[in-house]
Amino acid sequence: MVKNDSFKIQAPVILVNFKAYLEGTGEKGMLIAKAAERVWMETGVTVGVAPPPTDIRLLASSTQIPIFAQHIDAVVPGSYTGRTTAEAVREAGAVGTLLNHSENRLQIADLQISVERARQVGLVTVVCANNPLVSSACAALEPDFVAIEPPELIGTGIPVSKAKPEVITGSIEAVKRVNPSVRIICGAGISKGEDVSAAIKLGTSGVLLASGVVKAKDPEAVLLEMANSAKSQGLQP
């Protein structure tokens, strides 16, 4: 299990968000995680997953891949009900967390606190943004990654790397002006190896996706194709 406080995500990275899909829950999620582990071992390309919070410990204790929370709340441990703390997901075995996904948007003040809370406990942060302006604001919070995801393309099978490459390149430029150390990944509509190649060619460090893997008939085959496509670009950590 990955429990190193100094754990670093090496590029290229393929991060799969299981969302609340039944196909990514419990034992079904475990099968995808195991497939991701095999692909990582075979190709050397980092493949991580973000399961439902109830499955973080299950997957972290059964695989070596990086496990991410889908969200943490801007709170410290204490008298809160229905909240998820950075400490809780870290103790369960997660190495990082998504934040500000289009399906779980945060106010900028709460996002800042969540990034800081994650950093305090050693979680890698992937902050989602939908355009260059928001990407720039997110970069100022000093996350590890900004994930560019136009919400209108999520789940469509139309990859942002092809449909709206200007959103990616514009966001990369905006982020680098604010904080050159922040790495960029992209998502929305990613479902094939060629989508991953296109994203990396535009200057990203990898991709964030969900249904393209979770709902695939053969998730391992899809992940292997994506990892090999990423590897072919010669991206260095």
C-alpha positions as CSV (number, residue, x, y, z in Angstrom):
1,M,0.0,0.0,0.0
2,V,1.3,3.5,-0.8
3,K,1.6,5.3,2.5
4,N,4.7,7.5,2.0
5,D,4.1,11.0,3.1
6,S,6.5,12.2,0.4
7,F,4.8,10.3,-2.3
8,K,5.0,12.0,-5.7
9,I,2.9,11.4,-8.7
10,Q,5.1,10.9,-11.7
11,A,4.1,11.9,-15.2
12,P,2.5,10.8,-17.4
13,V,-0.5,10.1,-15.2
14,I,-3.9,8.5,-15.9
15,L,-6.3,9.3,-13.1
16,V,-9.7,7.5,-13.2
17,N,-12.6,8.9,-11.2
18,F,-15.1,6.2,-10.3
19,K,-17.7,8.8,-9.3
20,A,-20.8,7.1,-7.9
21,Y,-21.1,4.6,-10.7
22,L,-22.2,1.1,-9.7
23,E,-19.5,-0.2,-12.0
24,G,-16.9,1.5,-9.8
25,T,-18.3,0.5,-6.4
26,G,-17.2,-2.3,-4.1
27,E,-15.9,-5.4,-5.7
28,K,-16.5,-4.0,-9.2
29,G,-14.3,-1.1,-8.4
30,M,-11.7,-3.5,-7.0
31,L,-11.6,-5.3,-10.4
32,I,-10.9,-2.0,-12.1
33,A,-8.3,-1.0,-9.5
34,K,-6.6,-4.4,-10.0
35,A,-6.6,-3.8,-13.8
36,A,-5.1,-0.4,-13.2
37,E,-2.4,-2.0,-11.1
38,R,-1.5,-4.5,-13.8
39,V,-1.3,-1.7,-16.4
40,W,0.9,0.4,-14.2
41,M,3.3,-2.6,-13.6
42,E,3.4,-3.5,-17.3
43,T,3.9,0.0,-18.7
44,G,5.4,2.1,-15.9
45,V,2.8,4.7,-16.5
46,T,1.1,6.0,-13.3
47,V,-2.5,4.9,-13.2
48,G,-4.4,6.1,-10.1
49,V,-8.1,5.8,-9.2
50,A,-10.6,7.9,-7.2
51,P,-13.2,5.5,-5.7
52,P,-16.2,6.4,-3.6
53,P,-15.1,7.3,0.0
54,T,-16.5,4.0,1.3
55,D,-14.0,2.1,-0.8
56,I,-10.8,4.0,-0.2
57,R,-9.5,1.7,2.5
58,L,-10.5,-1.4,0.6
59,L,-8.6,-0.4,-2.6
60,A,-5.6,1.1,-0.7
61,S,-5.1,-2.0,1.3
62,S,-5.4,-4.3,-1.7
63,T,-3.4,-2.6,-4.4
64,Q,-0.2,-0.6,-4.8
65,I,-1.7,2.1,-7.1
66,P,-2.2,5.6,-5.9
67,I,-5.7,6.0,-4.5
68,F,-7.4,9.4,-4.4
69,A,-10.4,10.7,-2.5
70,Q,-13.0,12.3,-4.7
71,H,-13.3,15.3,-2.3
72,I,-12.4,16.5,1.1
73,D,-14.2,19.2,3.1
74,A,-12.6,22.4,4.4
75,V,-12.8,21.4,8.0
76,V,-10.5,20.1,10.7
77,P,-11.4,17.0,12.7
78,G,-14.1,17.8,15.2
79,S,-17.9,18.1,15.7
80,Y,-19.0,17.9,12.1
81,T,-21.5,15.5,10.7
82,G,-21.4,14.2,7.1
83,R,-18.1,15.8,6.4
84,T,-14.9,14.2,5.1
85,T,-11.6,15.4,6.6
86,A,-8.2,15.3,5.0
87,E,-7.0,13.2,8.0
88,A,-9.7,10.6,7.5
89,V,-8.9,9.9,3.8
90,R,-5.2,9.9,4.5
91,E,-5.5,7.4,7.3
92,A,-7.7,5.2,5.0
93,G,-4.8,5.0,2.6
94,A,-5.4,7.8,0.0
95,V,-2.4,9.6,-1.3
96,G,-4.3,12.5,-2.8
97,T,-7.7,14.1,-3.4
98,L,-9.7,15.7,-6.2
99,L,-11.2,19.1,-5.4
100,N,-13.6,21.4,-7.2
101,H,-14.9,18.9,-9.7
102,S,-17.7,20.3,-11.8
103,E,-20.1,18.0,-10.0
104,N,-18.9,19.3,-6.6
105,R,-17.9,22.9,-7.0
106,L,-16.4,24.9,-4.1
107,Q,-16.3,28.5,-3.3
108,I,-12.8,29.9,-3.6
109,A,-12.4,30.4,0.1
110,D,-13.4,26.8,0.9
111,L,-11.2,25.6,-2.0
112,Q,-8.2,27.4,-0.5
113,I,-8.8,25.9,2.9
114,S,-9.2,22.4,1.4
115,V,-6.0,22.7,-0.5
116,E,-4.2,23.8,2.6
117,R,-5.7,21.0,4.7
118,A,-4.6,18.5,2.1
119,R,-1.1,19.9,2.1
120,Q,-0.9,19.8,5.9
121,V,-1.5,16.0,5.9
122,G,0.6,15.2,2.8
123,L,-2.2,14.6,0.2
124,V,-1.5,15.3,-3.4
125,T,-4.1,17.8,-4.7
126,V,-5.8,17.8,-8.1
127,V,-7.9,20.9,-8.5
128,C,-10.4,20.9,-11.3
129,A,-11.1,24.0,-13.4
130,N,-13.2,24.7,-16.5
131,N,-11.4,27.4,-18.4
132,P,-8.2,29.5,-18.4
133,L,-9.4,32.1,-16.0
134,V,-10.5,29.6,-13.3
135,S,-7.3,27.6,-14.0
136,S,-5.3,30.7,-13.2
137,A,-7.2,31.3,-9.9
138,C,-6.7,27.6,-8.9
139,A,-3.0,27.8,-9.7
140,A,-2.6,30.6,-7.2
141,L,-3.7,28.2,-4.4
142,E,-0.6,26.1,-5.1
143,P,-2.1,22.7,-5.8
144,D,0.0,19.9,-7.2
145,F,-2.1,19.6,-10.3
146,V,-4.8,21.6,-12.1
147,A,-7.2,19.4,-14.1
148,I,-8.8,21.3,-17.0
149,E,-12.4,19.9,-17.7
150,P,-15.0,21.8,-19.7
151,P,-18.2,20.4,-18.0
152,E,-20.1,20.4,-21.3
153,L,-17.8,17.7,-22.6
154,I,-17.8,15.4,-19.5
155,G,-19.3,12.0,-20.3
156,T,-19.8,12.8,-24.0
157,G,-17.0,10.8,-25.5
158,I,-15.9,14.0,-27.3
159,P,-12.3,14.6,-25.9
160,V,-11.4,18.2,-24.9
161,S,-8.0,17.6,-26.3
162,K,-9.6,17.5,-29.8
163,A,-12.8,19.5,-29.4
164,K,-11.4,22.5,-27.5
165,P,-7.6,22.3,-27.6
166,E,-7.5,26.1,-27.1
167,V,-9.0,25.7,-23.6
168,I,-6.0,23.4,-22.7
169,T,-3.3,25.5,-24.2
170,G,-4.8,28.7,-22.8
171,S,-5.1,27.2,-19.4
172,I,-1.5,25.9,-19.5
173,E,-0.3,29.4,-20.3
174,A,-2.5,31.0,-17.6
175,V,-1.3,28.5,-15.0
176,K,2.4,28.8,-15.8
177,R,2.2,32.6,-15.5
178,V,0.8,32.3,-12.0
179,N,2.7,29.2,-10.7
180,P,5.2,27.3,-13.0
181,S,5.4,24.5,-10.6
182,V,1.8,23.4,-11.0
183,R,1.3,20.5,-13.4
184,I,-1.6,20.3,-15.8
185,I,-3.8,17.3,-16.7
186,C,-7.0,17.4,-18.7
187,G,-10.3,15.6,-18.8
188,A,-13.8,15.5,-20.3
189,G,-14.6,13.1,-23.0
190,I,-11.3,11.1,-22.8
191,S,-11.9,7.5,-23.9
192,K,-9.2,6.4,-26.2
193,G,-5.4,6.2,-26.4
194,E,-5.3,8.8,-29.1
195,D,-7.1,11.2,-26.7
196,V,-4.3,10.8,-24.2
197,S,-1.6,11.3,-26.9
198,A,-3.4,14.5,-28.0
199,A,-3.5,15.8,-24.5
200,I,0.2,15.2,-23.8
201,K,1.1,16.8,-27.2
202,L,-0.7,19.9,-26.1
203,G,1.6,20.1,-23.0
204,T,-0.3,18.3,-20.2
205,S,1.1,15.7,-17.8
206,G,-1.7,13.3,-18.4
207,V,-5.5,12.9,-18.1
208,L,-8.4,12.7,-15.7
209,L,-11.3,10.6,-16.9
210,A,-14.2,8.5,-15.6
211,S,-16.8,6.7,-17.8
212,G,-14.4,6.0,-20.6
213,V,-12.8,3.4,-18.3
214,V,-15.4,2.7,-15.6
215,K,-18.2,2.0,-18.0
216,A,-16.0,0.3,-20.6
217,K,-16.6,-3.4,-21.5
218,D,-12.9,-4.1,-20.9
219,P,-11.4,-1.4,-18.6
220,E,-8.0,-3.1,-18.6
221,A,-7.8,-3.0,-22.4
222,V,-8.7,0.7,-22.5
223,L,-6.2,1.6,-19.7
224,L,-3.5,-0.4,-21.5
225,E,-4.1,1.4,-24.8
226,M,-4.1,4.8,-22.9
227,A,-0.9,4.0,-21.0
228,N,1.0,2.8,-24.1
229,S,-0.2,6.0,-25.9
230,A,1.1,8.1,-23.0
231,K,4.3,6.3,-22.9
232,S,4.9,6.8,-26.6
233,Q,5.1,10.5,-26.1
234,G,8.3,10.2,-24.1
235,L,7.0,12.4,-21.3
236,Q,9.5,12.6,-18.5
237,P,8.6,12.7,-14.7
